[in-house]
Amino acid sequence: LGKIQFSNNYTGYLTIKAQFKETNSESGAGKTNPRKWVTLVKNKQLMPNVHYDICGRDDFTIRREEMLEEPDNILYMRFILRQPSPIWLQFSIENIKLEPKIEAEIASVEANYNLRATSVNASKTITPSSAYPDPAKVATSLQNLWALMYSRQTGAPPPFLKKLEVDGSYDVSNLSYS
């Protein structure tokens, strides 16, 4: 397993556990019980403040390097979702994609790194499109920075930050049920 990608739907914390296949090379070494659930990711925080919708609808990627155990020969996976806030009555993760570890991907990442390092040294502006940050994350960071500056200037907590309706997103507290 190389990485796990998914879309958050107001989940506060995520834990991922796995059961592994027993292989011939293990022969008593390594994972002692292949049917035991082993924690790969423990309480990964998906929302910085579970009472607000910041990062509530973001896409996440968990790479192999972030996992507590080597994710090789996985038989089953279990995703444990937690949302301690009573505001979100329903929460989930969606569009889960499991991507295998690919040696070619590692080589392409190294090639992109070398390309950027060469362009910096040669004072040329060669920037691949992957070098730009995700606009949604930049907007969220700027919104948080604005709230911090507002509270520092006025001495009062910032007003509740309401999301503008963009591409079908909305503020959950503004919904009316009939």
C-alpha positions in Angstrom: 0.0 0.0 0.0 1.5 3.3 -1.0 -1.2 5.8 0.1 -4.8 6.2 1.1 -6.9 9.1 -0.4 -10.4 10.1 0.8 -12.8 13.0 1.1 -13.8 14.0 4.6 -17.4 14.6 5.5 -17.2 16.2 8.9 -15.2 13.5 10.6 -13.1 14.8 13.4 -10.5 12.0 14.0 -9.6 8.9 12.0 -7.9 5.7 13.2 -7.0 2.9 10.6 -6.4 -0.7 11.7 -5.4 -3.6 9.5 -5.1 -7.3 9.4 -2.2 -8.8 7.5 -1.8 -11.9 5.3 0.7 -14.4 6.6 3.5 -14.9 4.2 6.1 -17.6 3.9 9.0 -15.1 4.6 7.6 -14.3 8.0 8.0 -17.8 9.5 7.4 -16.7 13.0 9.2 -13.4 12.7 7.6 -10.0 12.3 3.9 -9.9 12.8 3.1 -12.6 15.3 -0.6 -13.0 14.7 -1.9 -12.3 11.2 -5.5 -12.1 12.5 -4.7 -9.4 15.1 -5.8 -5.8 14.2 -2.7 -3.6 14.0 -3.0 0.2 14.1 -1.7 1.9 11.0 -2.9 5.4 11.8 -4.0 6.5 15.3 -6.4 9.4 15.9 -5.4 11.5 12.9 -7.0 14.9 13.3 -9.0 15.8 10.2 -10.7 18.9 11.6 -8.7 21.4 13.6 -11.8 22.4 15.6 -14.5 19.8 15.5 -17.3 22.5 16.2 -16.6 24.4 13.0 -16.6 23.2 9.4 -12.9 24.1 8.8 -11.5 21.1 6.8 -14.9 19.4 7.2 -15.1 18.7 3.5 -11.4 18.5 2.5 -9.6 15.8 0.6 -6.9 14.0 2.6 -4.0 11.8 1.6 -2.2 9.5 4.1 1.1 8.4 2.8 3.0 5.2 3.6 5.6 7.2 5.6 2.8 8.5 8.0 1.7 5.0 9.0 2.9 3.4 12.2 3.5 0.0 10.6 4.6 -1.0 7.1 1.4 -1.5 5.1 2.5 -4.6 3.2 0.3 -7.7 2.6 -2.9 -6.2 4.0 -5.8 -8.6 4.1 -8.5 -6.3 5.7 -8.7 -2.7 6.8 -10.9 -1.0 9.4 -11.6 2.7 9.4 -12.7 4.1 12.8 -14.3 7.5 12.6 -14.8 9.8 15.6 -16.7 13.2 15.8 -16.9 14.4 19.4 -19.0 17.5 18.5 -22.8 17.2 18.7 -23.2 19.6 15.9 -22.5 17.0 13.2 -25.3 14.4 13.4 -23.8 12.5 10.4 -20.2 12.1 9.5 -18.3 9.9 7.2 -15.4 9.6 4.8 -16.1 9.1 1.1 -14.3 8.3 -2.2 -11.7 6.1 -0.5 -8.9 5.2 -2.9 -6.1 2.8 -1.9 -3.0 3.1 -4.2 -0.2 0.6 -4.3 3.4 1.4 -3.6 4.9 2.2 -7.0 8.7 2.4 -7.5 8.1 4.6 -10.6 6.2 7.1 -8.5 9.2 7.4 -6.1 11.5 8.0 -9.1 9.2 10.7 -10.5 9.1 12.5 -7.2 12.8 12.5 -7.1 13.0 13.7 -10.7 10.6 16.6 -9.8 12.7 17.5 -6.8 15.8 17.5 -8.9 14.1 19.6 -11.6 13.1 22.2 -9.0 16.5 22.2 -7.4 18.2 22.7 -10.9 15.8 25.5 -11.8 16.6 27.3 -8.5 20.3 27.0 -9.0 20.1 28.1 -12.6 17.8 31.1 -11.7 15.2 29.8 -14.2 11.5 29.7 -13.5 10.5 26.2 -14.3 7.5 25.3 -12.1 5.5 22.2 -12.7 1.8 22.6 -12.0 2.1 20.2 -9.0 4.3 22.8 -7.3 1.3 25.1 -6.6 -0.6 24.6 -3.4 -4.2 23.5 -3.2 -6.4 26.7 -3.5 -9.0 25.4 -1.0 -6.3 24.9 1.7 -4.8 28.3 1.0 -8.2 29.9 1.4 -8.8 28.0 4.7 -5.4 29.2 6.0 -6.1 32.8 5.0 -9.5 32.6 6.7 -7.9 31.4 9.9 -5.2 34.1 9.6 -7.9 36.7 9.2 -9.7 35.5 12.3 -6.5 35.6 14.3 -5.7 39.1 13.2 -9.3 40.2 13.9 -9.2 38.9 17.5 -5.7 40.5 18.0 -6.8 44.0 16.7 -10.2 44.1 18.4 -9.5 42.1 21.6 -12.8 40.2 21.0 -13.2 36.8 19.6 -13.9 36.7 15.8 -17.5 36.4 14.7 -18.5 33.0 13.6 -17.0 32.4 10.2 -19.7 31.4 7.7 -18.7 29.8 4.5 -19.8 31.4 1.3 -21.7 29.2 -1.1 -19.1 28.1 -3.6 -19.5 25.1 -5.9 -22.4 23.6 -3.8 -20.8 24.0 -0.4 -22.9 25.6 2.3 -23.0 26.4 6.0 -24.8 23.6 7.8 -26.3 25.8 10.5 -28.2 27.8 7.8 -30.2 24.9 6.6 -33.9 24.9 7.3 -36.0 21.8 7.4 -39.7 21.8 6.4 
